[in-house]
Amino acid sequence: MQVEVDKFGRFVIPKTVRNHLGIKPGSMLELQEQDQKILLRLVDQKLPLQYQDGVLVYTAEATEGVNETAQKGCD
């Protein structure tokens, strides 16, 4: 598939590709240059607050282990 780059360095990702990958306005893409290629990767942008089975749930990655967190709670 070929796309044309405009005078500002922009190009359009075809709608069929955007739909297939779930790219929507505001989606973040990671761009990497590798061996004369440009690689684009859709960045997972899960919101920390989401409804699950009608309940608002906060999800995040742990920044430290369970033992360290428990120890801080005891201090």
C-alpha positions as CSV (number, residue, x, y, z in Angstrom):
1,M,0.0,0.0,0.0
2,Q,1.4,3.4,-0.9
3,V,0.5,6.8,0.6
4,E,1.6,10.2,-0.4
5,V,3.5,12.6,1.9
6,D,2.3,16.2,1.7
7,K,4.5,19.3,1.8
8,F,4.3,19.4,5.6
9,G,5.5,15.8,6.0
10,R,2.0,14.3,6.8
11,F,0.3,11.3,5.3
12,V,-3.1,9.7,5.9
13,I,-3.4,6.2,7.3
14,P,-6.1,4.6,5.2
15,K,-9.5,4.2,6.8
16,T,-9.5,0.4,6.4
17,V,-6.2,0.3,8.4
18,R,-7.4,2.7,11.1
19,N,-10.6,0.7,11.5
20,H,-8.8,-2.6,11.6
21,L,-6.4,-1.4,14.3
22,G,-8.9,0.7,16.3
23,I,-7.1,4.0,15.6
24,K,-9.4,6.9,16.5
25,P,-8.9,10.7,16.8
26,G,-6.7,11.2,19.8
27,S,-5.1,7.8,19.6
28,M,-1.3,7.8,20.3
29,L,1.1,6.1,18.0
30,E,4.7,5.3,18.7
31,L,7.1,6.0,15.8
32,Q,10.4,4.2,15.4
33,E,13.0,4.5,12.7
34,Q,14.6,1.1,11.9
35,D,16.8,0.0,9.0
36,Q,15.4,2.6,6.5
37,K,11.9,1.9,7.7
38,I,9.3,3.8,9.7
39,L,7.4,1.6,12.2
40,L,4.2,2.9,13.8
41,R,2.7,1.1,16.8
42,L,-0.6,1.9,18.5
43,V,0.0,2.8,22.1
44,D,-2.4,1.2,24.5
45,Q,-4.2,4.0,26.2
46,K,-6.5,2.3,28.7
47,L,-8.0,4.8,31.1
48,P,-7.3,4.1,34.8
49,L,-11.1,4.4,35.5
50,Q,-13.4,2.1,33.6
51,Y,-16.8,0.6,34.1
52,Q,-16.8,-3.2,34.6
53,D,-20.1,-4.9,35.1
54,G,-21.7,-1.6,36.1
55,V,-19.0,-0.8,38.7
56,L,-16.4,1.9,38.3
57,V,-13.0,0.2,38.7
58,Y,-9.5,1.9,39.0
59,T,-6.7,-0.1,37.4
60,A,-3.0,0.8,37.4
61,E,0.4,-0.8,37.3
62,A,2.2,-1.4,40.6
63,T,5.3,0.8,41.1
64,E,6.7,-1.5,43.8
65,G,6.2,-4.9,45.2
66,V,3.5,-6.0,47.6
67,N,6.0,-6.5,50.4
68,E,7.3,-2.9,50.1
69,T,3.8,-1.5,50.0
70,A,2.7,-3.5,53.1
71,Q,5.9,-2.4,55.0
72,K,5.1,1.3,54.3
73,G,1.6,0.7,55.7
74,C,3.1,-0.6,58.9
75,D,5.5,2.3,59.4
